[in-house]
Amino acid sequence: MQQSNAAAMAFYDHAGGGGSFNNAGPAGGDAGIDQRLIPNLLMQVNVLLIAKEQSSADASASSFIANEKEISTRENNVAKIKVVVRKRPLNKKEIYQKKDNIVTVDENVLTVHEPKLKVDLTAYVEKHEFCFDAVLDEHVTNDEVYRVTVEPIIPIIFQRTKATCFAYGQTGSGKTFTMQPLPLRAAQDLIRFLHQPVYHSQRFKLWLSYFEIYDGKLFDLLSDRK
């Protein structure tokens, strides 16, 4: 449960990039979400964190390129930390067991519909709303995930900025499915930018590493997992 609790903290306590927590329900209901729901809830979502970091020296070094002003306002609007949540559909086992789909998505708000009982045993549903930089429902493709998460930070890398994207969530929440195609798409865009005249003249170099961390061990996936 340590992993579940840590994930719950990241899920509920996000404050950067517009994250917030709101609670709405009938009077007399508990103020917090039922802790027993957290493992099942976290199984339905995975969180992508996108971070960028730029030093003051590197920031001044990137300002001399006049053409980069045309690379759009979108780059300037990328927050230092951006949190994107993707909901996965119910799997075959959950459908067979007739599990309820208690998570709904509306723009950048994810709502958990928690079944509860009043003292007089009257059933009701309490809603918990979570606001993130972006929330993607179960119908969104991996291409759309890339467009929302990784694509905006590719041009920023060429401004001497470090960028990181990683997925966070419980086993079975869809991290591997979500992340698997993203590095290939990112590599394609990086190479495309390297061939642009404004960057080609700066003699950028591209290094690639591909590692897996499993059971406390580090595996090089480009060298037969050595």
C-alpha positions, 0 to 999 in steps of 0.5 A: 500500500505504500505505492498506493498512498504515494500515488494518492498524495500525488493525485490529490495534493497537486498544486502546480499548474492549476491543480485543485481539489473540490468536494461536493456532496449531501450534508452529513456525508464524509468530507474525504474520499473513502480510502478503500476506493483509492487502489481501484481509482488509481488503477483507472488512471495514470499520470504523466508529468512533464517538467522543464528546467532552464538555467539563467546562463542558458536562457541568455544563450538562446535569445540570440536566435531571431527566428525562434520568436516565430516558433509560437507562443505555445512554447512560452505557455508550457508550464515548468511542471505540467500534469496530465491524467489519462483515464483507461477503459474498464478491462475485460475482467472488470466488465465481467465482474460488472464493476462500476465506472466511477470516473468521468472526464470533462475537459481538464476536470476528473470527477470520482463518483463515490457510492456512499450510505447515510446514517439512515442507510439511504444510498447516494453518490458523492462527487470528488473533482480534481483539476489538472492541466489536462485530463484525457478520457478512455477514447483518446489515442496515443497520438493525441496523448503525444500532441498534448504532452510531449510535442510542446516541449520538443522545440523548447529543448533547442532553447538550451532547456532540459525536459523530462516526461514520465508516467506515474501510476499503479500497476495496470493503470496503463503506463506502458501502453501510454508511454511506449510510442512516445519516445519514437515520436519524440525522436522523429520530431527531434531529428526533424528540428535538427535538419532545420537551417536555424538549428543545423548551423549550430551543430547540435549533437543527439545522443540516445539511451534507452534504459529499464529500471526493474526490481532495483536493477538498471537494464540497457535496452540498446545493449541486450539488457546488459 
